[in-house]
Amino acid sequence: MTVTPTAPARQPWPMKALGAMTAAEILAALERLACVRPEDAALERALHRQLVRAVERERAGARGAAAPA
């Protein structure tokens, strides 16, 4: 198969909006970033900030699920 300039390259993982990613998915992206683009400090910082938000969101969801109805 030949890749032409207009053909999209295959992604090594499925595309997903950053705000919709789980903490585990963001952590996996950070680990992959270290191999693929270790010099991209801005992206690394953005992913770290989003990781904190995702952890907080997941903790809040867990607390809400544990609250009595």
C-alpha positions, 0 to 999 in steps of 0.5 A: 500500500502506498501512502499519498500526501492526501491519505491520512496516516494510520494512528497507532491508537484510536483518536479520542478527545483529550477531555474524554480520556480516562486517567489511565489513557492519559498516562499511557499517552504520556508514556508513549510521548516519552518515546515518540516526542521526548523534546515536546515539553509543552505537550507533556505539561498539557498532558500532565495538567489534563491527567490531574483533571482526569484523576480529580474527575474520576475521584469525584465520580467515585465519591458520588457513586459511593454516596447513599441514595 
